Amino acid sequence: MNEATDMPLRAPVAIAVGAGFKREIASLAAMQNFLKEWPAALRGDCYCAALRACDLARTGEMELDEARRAFLSFAEKAGILWTGVDPVTALREAKIRRGRIRRANQPRQRANQPRQ
């Protein structure tokens, strides 16, 4: 796609790509390129709708915001829409919380008893 004729989005779409990595899709060309790279085995109805919406936006038959919404729906359905929560940090914090809960639920040892 020619970057000179690309159509920037008003607000980029943030998607998760890998463990804790975010990628911002900021233009129509970026949406189309991302969709074309999507694995064929994972392409479904939402994927087809998003790709078609991008094609229609490219020709002017659909508003760019509508194509963006279709891409958002695809990303949400595919489970790649960035939620703002870093999965690595979320797992680490959950592990810390579990440890605190376990320690809080253990019976208190007497001060004069040796620890094992």
DAFENUR-V39919 format. One record per pair of residues at least 24 apart in sequence whose ideal C-beta (glycine too) atoms are under 10 Angstrom apart, sorted by the first residue. I is the first residue (numbers start at 1). J is the second residue. D is the distance in whole Angstrom. If there is no record, write none. Layout:
i: {I	I}
j: {J	J}
d: {D	D}
//
This chain:
i: {1	1	1	1	1	1	1	2	3	3	3	5	5	6	6	6	7	7	7	7	7	7	7	8	9	9	9	9	9	10	10	10	11	11	12	12	13	13	13	13	13	13	13	13	13	14	14	14	14	14	14	15	15	15	15	15	15	15	15	15	15	16	16	16	16	16	16	16	16	16	16	17	17	18	19	19	19	19	20	20	20	20	20	20	20	21	21	21	21	22	22	22	22	23	23	24	25	25	25	25	27	28	28	28	28	28	28	28	28	28	29	29	30	30	31	31	31	31	31	31	31	31	31	31	32	32	32	32	34	34	34	34	35	35	38	38	38	42	43	43	44	44	44	45	45	46	46	46	46	46	46	46	46	47	47	47	47	47	48	49	49	49	50	50	50	50}
j: {27	28	29	30	32	33	58	29	27	29	30	29	58	30	32	58	31	54	57	58	60	64	67	64	64	65	67	68	71	64	65	68	65	68	68	82	68	69	71	72	74	75	80	81	82	75	80	81	82	83	84	71	72	74	75	76	78	79	80	81	82	75	78	79	80	81	82	83	85	86	87	80	82	87	86	87	88	91	85	86	87	88	89	90	91	82	86	87	88	82	83	84	86	80	82	82	68	71	72	75	64	53	54	55	57	58	64	67	68	71	54	58	54	71	57	58	64	67	68	70	71	72	74	75	57	58	67	71	71	74	75	80	71	74	74	78	80	78	74	78	74	77	78	74	77	70	71	73	74	75	76	77	78	71	73	74	77	78	74	73	74	77	74	75	77	78}
d: {9	8	4	9	7	7	9	8	8	7	10	9	9	8	10	10	10	10	7	8	10	6	9	9	7	8	9	6	9	8	7	8	9	8	9	10	6	10	6	6	10	6	10	8	8	9	10	8	4	9	8	9	10	10	5	10	9	10	5	6	6	9	10	8	5	7	5	8	10	9	8	7	9	10	9	6	6	10	9	5	5	4	7	9	10	10	9	10	10	5	10	9	9	9	8	8	9	7	10	9	9	10	6	10	6	6	6	7	9	9	9	9	10	10	9	10	10	7	7	9	5	10	9	10	9	7	9	9	8	10	9	10	8	8	9	8	9	7	10	10	9	8	9	9	9	8	10	6	4	9	8	4	7	10	10	6	8	8	9	7	7	10	4	8	9	9}
//
